[in-house]
Structures are given as C-alpha cells and as structure tokens.
C-alpha cells in the first residue's frame, strides 16, 4: 500500500519524470510495430537483392516511407486502444440498456452505411474503374463510373444490413453458422452463374473485392468493440466470448448486394464487344446509356478508342469526323460537353495525346499550330515526389475515415443515449492519435511499401522468364550497324549481337531490328533479366515465385493493424488463453497459402471458381464441425486480412505476374487469400478443442 | 441499504466449456445473483520436440476457465459445496475447484432479494477446511511466471484473471496513459500451512516488495474441494499422481497428510515487513461506474484498487433489474476505514438502481507490497 492516501489531488510530474515516462512508452510502442513490419520489409529487400539480383531503386525514399509506416502504425494502434475501441464498446453496452431494439437496428444500419462511405479503400475501386474500357466490360464500366455513387450506396446498404443482422444475432443469441450455410452458397452460386454472363463475370471481381474493402482498419476494431459491448449485455450464458461475426457478415452481404445491382442494371447495358461494334450506330442507344450524354460518349471514344473504331461514330464517314473535330476546335460549348473542359489547353492535350495527324490539324487549324502545340504540350505524366500533395491527400483521407464516424458515435452517446463521455481527455487524444497514425501510415505505404512491392512484383517473373527492365532503358545515339556481329547456335542457325560499353561494363546486346531508328541513328537498348532459375516457365522459377508469394502473404498479414486489433480482442476475452500471436500466425499462414494458390491461378490460368469452390466446400464442413466461438473468430479473421498492407503488395505482385504471363486480370488472389486463413483458424480450433475434450474426458473417468 | 450480514461466498472455477452445465446446476438449487468472471488456468504442460531441447523449464499449458461466485447463508455452505462437488464431479482431478470464503455484506441495493436455496441432501463428501487463498496482482504478462510457483511446489492450480489497476495512475491527468493499467490477478487456493512459504517465494520471484512491482495478500478460505491435476499430457503410469492423491485423501478421510515442509528459500530468510489485519472492501456495481465510486472511496481513505469485469447472471429471474455487465473494485484497507468509505459511497448513490452497487467485506490476513523506505 502506498503512502499516498488522502485526497485525490492531481500529482504533478517534473519534466524529468515526464521524460522518464514518455521514453519507455514510446520505445515500447515503436518496437512493437518494428517487429510487426520487420519481416515483410526485410524479406522484400532481401528477395529483390539476393533472389532477383536487382538493386533497389529509390532506396532512400522507400526507407523513409517504411519509417513513417512504423510511426503511423504505432500512433494508429494506440489511437484505436485509447479512443475508438473504448468508444465503440461503451456504446455497445449502453445501447441495450437505454434504448429499444428498433433504435439499435436503425443505429446499426446507419453505422454500416457510414463506415462504408468513410472507408478510404472504397475509392481505390473507383481508381481501378478508370482503367476499364467501356466496350470490354460495359456493366463494370457503368457501375464504376456513371453509377459510382449507386455502387457506394449498394455496398453501404450491404454493410448496413450486415451490422443490423449482427446485432440481431447478439440479441437473440443466434449462431453464425446458418448465415454462412446460406450466405456462402448464395455468393458462390451467383459467382458461378456470373461466369456464363460475360458482363457479370467482370463484375464478380469487384463484388468480391467490395466485401473485403469495407472491412478496413477503422471499421473492424470499431465494429468488434461495439459487438463485444452489446453481447456483454445480451449473452445468456457464462462462457462464450461473444461479439464476433459482424465482420464476416459485412464481407458477405455486400457481395450479394453488388451482384443484385449488376443484375438490375444488366438489361440496360450492351454485351461486351470490340471497339468498332461498340461505337457503331446500331449500338448507339445502348452505348449512350453508359454515359451521361451522347457528347460524353464521343469524348470518351475520342480519348480511348482507336482511330479506326472512332470512325464508327460517324458511320465510317471520314469527312463527317473531321468536320466534327474542327467544330470541336471552334465551338467552346461543344468542347466543354465533350472533353469536360472548354479551354484550349485541354483540346491541345487531347489532340497531341490521342488524336491522329488529320484530327490534330482539323482541331487546331493548321500544321504550324500542331507543331507549336507538340512543342508546348507535355503529355507524359510526371511522377516526381510531390510532398504537399501527398500530405494533403492522405491527411484528408484519414480525416474522412475517422472523424465523421467519431462524431456520429459521440452524437449517439451524448444525445441519443444521454450518457457522459467516458474519459473525454483520453478519448480525444486517442482520436488525434488515430488521425495522425492513419495519415502517416497511408503516406508511408504510398512512399515505401507500395513502391517496394511494385519493384519486387514487376521483377518477380524474371525468376521463370526473361523480362525487360524498361526503367533501365538506354538510348545509344549514332549507332553504327557495322559493329553487329554474328553468333552461331548449336543447330547451325545464327543470331546477331553487338558489344556495348555501359557504365564501364562491356555487355553483349542481342541485335533487334525494331529498336533501331534509321532516320535518327538511335538504338533503344532495354536490358533484360532472367530467367534466373531454370529455363523459361521452368518448375524451379515458378516454385520460387510460389514460395515468395507465401512468405509475402505471411509477412504482410503480421503487419496488418486490423488483425492486430482482432488478435488483441481475442486475447483479452480469453484472458490470455488464446494468444494474439497464435491467432496472427495462424491467419498469416493461411493468407500465405491463399496467396500462393492465387499466384498459381494466374501462372497456370486456372479459372477462379476452381480456386474458390474446393476450399469453401471444405470450409462448410469444418464450420459444421467447429465450435461457435472458433467459427466466429475464424471467419472474422478472414475479413480483416485484406487490409492496407496486404492489398497493395498483392495487387502489385498480381499485376506484375499477369502482365508478364499475359493473363488479362490479376483478380482472384485476394479472394483465395481470404478462404485459407479461415481454414487455418478452424483447423487450429479443432485441434485445440479435441485436446480440451480429451482433458475433460480424462477427468470425467 | 445497509444489511451487515455474514454470508459464505462460494467460488467455482472450471473449464469454460462447462460454464453452461454449471449455470444450469446452480439454477436447479435456486441460486440467483451469480457473478461470472473469465480467466485462464495454468497447468504444467509437456515440452515436445525442439522445445524440450531449447528450454529447461517445463512449458505452461493455458486454458480458458470461468469463475462463478455467489452468496449462500453460512449454515448452507458445506451442503452447497457437497452438492456441487457431486453434481459437477469436482472430486475428479481436472474437473475444477470449489471453495468458500466468509464475507460480510455491508450494504446492497434495494432490488436485492436473498435467494431461496433448496439443496438436496447429498452423500458425505471430503471437504477440506483450513485453506488459504492467495491473490497476487502484477503487471499484465507477468502472472504466469509468478503463479507457476503454485504448480512447481504442487500446492495450487493458479487461475489468472485480468484487472485494471488504479491508484497513483489516476492522479496524473492525461499523463496516465503512459502508465500501463492492465494487471493480472493470480488466485491460488492451498492448504493454510503452505501459504506462507508460497507467498514468500512469490515475493522473491516477482520482487513484489520493490516499488511498482505488485501486490500480494493471503486470506482465509473456510472450506473447499480443490483440483489436484497440476499437469496435462500423456500418462505413463498405471495411475496418475492426482488419482493416487485423491484415493489417499479418501482413505485418510482428510487432506492433512499432504502437508509439506518447505526449505526456506534464501530470499525469504531476510526480515520482511508485512501488513497485517486488513480487509478487502469490494464494490460491485454496474459497468462503467466502478471507477467513479472507487475514486470516491479513495478520497475517503483508500489508496489503490483493482477493477475486474464480471458478468451478472440470475438463472431464475426473467428480467433482472441489474445490468448483466458488472464490475468489481477491490480495495485493501485498514478496518477502521470501512465505516467512512461505506458512508461516502452510500451518499454518492452506490446502492441506487442506476448503479445497483453492493459492498462486501472480507478479512485479509497478511499483505505485502512496496512500503516505502
């Protein structure tokens, strides 16, 4: 017992005492996060340098980016535990005490919708939408562009219904299993059906991604805390660690709602077709339906379609096209409607960037004007580091993700429930920490981890095939063809090559006619790399890629903040009997396997359904056998794996491999990455439970 | 509402998987007002493979347990324990423990009604008396190593629960977030003769007499049937040690034969200052309010407390006025402070429906922590 009895006076600390408190605290928190990201960072660096034998570009920026991630994660996690999670749990406990079920359900639905709008990752889908060509996947195009808001609302409704259903579960102590027995087969059936309808097939990727995207690092801890609070009030027995399961529903329901949206919109969109047919006049009505107006369709076609396909807009009448373009040059109103902006700079950028020579002349008036514009307009996208923009963008995203939710929750607590805020000072600093953390964390990912992931991902195929290192391209000017030499193959055929002296190294360069520009005497030399392990598409190289995918998935998962929060929650609820480290490692192994399988899907071009159906079938069986508790925790941990660290790395790798292998879409890795961790957790759960059963049976003798 | 009546507080600790059946059993004899706390029990496990080579200490196996507590009239204590032992099979090693402490219910809320128990007579059971409970409060993550002493000396199977500490921390303003508040509370119930030696070893192991390390105290336990399964894993003998122990207990008709004498450890040889004759002042109330009442208690004279989360269940009652989410705050204080603190709490509205608070007092025989220089 301390001597400090008596009144509860504020104890004032001296500066030295404060420093003595702050330093170990900060050190501890930073160390935790260094441990969390160490594996993935060290692994990526080593893999690129040792296994791929390519030095890391922009090493200084990447290193500082990773330092920023560590700092950001430390702030963010502390903010979660100090601010967001206590707030969520308090509301969870107070809601059932102070209000009736309908109020709680309305609150849950609003929260679900709000969470979706706040989640910054939902914006990623829209960025992805800008790469989709309208004629390739009309349904996907219209959903991600014209109806982007409708898509957000649809996903939000899915999440809202999920939170609502989750609360009903807690109130009536329903099992999660029936939801899975119905929900999983429904989503599977929809996906299978979608493979027969080309438009829906493209949408199914987005549908599955929407489920994963909404369960981000802000949503998951908040929803978990809320669930735990509610189930503390409603659970009827003395055992189960309740409060899980909402995350699972929040990743299942949006899949269904997005598919429904697709099915509703399906009759109004044309089937996927080539550019020419799409822009032909027979298809005009349906094509215009994808855009806000006919002018917008013209603008889109002028920017994105080939010159030949564009002519379909005027039924192949070239003069009609040129007079239209000329009108574009003179009529500012038309320009605004078609190109979005009326100024001449926009027109010039379109003409130089996309137009044919004839179109340029028609639009700009004369050949001189075209030449002047070519000199003036820089169509390349500069990619220099823009620090103020970086800070502003990520800061805004962090504020958007956290503040509206916190304000809503505080409003509910203070106005609807008429409760005092518990520890307002702590809550406030928690929210501030979360904001700082989220901002820093996303900056760090953009600067460090994504960059590193992109480098490794794009070079990864060099393990099993020859790839071009385009960023190391060198122009040899004044190339003299007489230095070309001939070498003979074992079969007697010959190849041509020449020697080049690059950075004081004498390199043999295979001669490629296409890279030589006769008029200027320039030769474009692009170094190549690989195959490093065995021959092209050899077993060795592919095994290296699969191994890489496994460790990358494992390492990235250990750094995921939402999984960290889930693990912490499970550990606290079981008073340490189910350790956070055990859960995280189990999930990480599952994600590793999932990503490795996903990579195999891309490399061998296996249809998605073959990758998803077997594990989900096994999952249904394991779910039947597992205890309610493990089913909840296992399925929830799948929802949190697709977080801000894993997703960019996986996408970078998937994109790298699929472009090199020539497969159209890299989607599917993420879907596989969420099936296998559930399997892993349920398997561990079954082993744990059978041990326990043996213990109980031994005792019951 | 002042009550000032003596009760026996029964504690049942068993694997969480058995929580439902336990609750059902308690419902059958009419127990109401049950508090459940989640915890983990630790037992000695078996090292396998690499771990056996890497480490010299036996690994610890952790399992989730539920700890049930409820009050019964003093005269029904032994009947209740006997019935529960039979009903839940607690005389088999590995099935859990039950024990009773004697408490005084100082005051409670208006909705409190005494449970009407109807305990069927059960066959005579071997119930140990002369037990001692030991509670050790340390920083989160440190309880396993200290509680392990109960296992390695074969005296008790520890149950560890989480708590939140308060005291100096609460007076630092926002600087408090730098001081971890999460504690672990290890509870060990053992034969009274062994408690002193175990306590001394635990003080040595955890340096509990050093500043900021923790707090340990022992308290009388009136009666109980304790689990004897100290380790888990495959058996290689015709009968396990715990089977032999329970058979001998039966033959001897008591657990007295198990008394062991400990060689004094080096650390315990030195003179140590203990605090004697204290009481535990426990405030149980609805979730979210215990902190406020503890603060009131602290201004009235207490110096520190540990909060723990409980779940309140009352099998017979359909709609209970009391929140299922409850918290308890335990303050260890001198007996002279009980009156003023209780009065201050009453004035603050502890016993009103909003908080539905209850005060229990129980003796603490001996305590140890850093006492200043």
Interface residues (C-beta under 8 A of the other chain):
Chain A: X1 X2 X3 X4 X5 X6 X7 X8 X9 X10 X11 X13 X18 X21 X22 X25 X82 X90 X93 X94 X97 X232 X233 X234 X235 X236 X237 X238 X239 X241 X422 X425 X426 X429 X572 X573 X574 X575 X576 X577 X578 X692 X695 X696 X698 X699 X700 X701
Chain B: X15 X16 X17 X18 X19 X20 X22 X23 X34 X36 X38 X39 X40 X62 X63 X64 X66 X68 X89 X92 X93 X94 X95 X160 X161 X162 X167 X168 X170 X171 X172 X173 X174 X175 X176 X177 X178 X179 X184 X215 X229 X232 X275 X287 X288 X295 X298 X299 X301 X302 X303 X304 X311 X313 X323 X324 X325 X332 X367 X369 X370 X371 X372
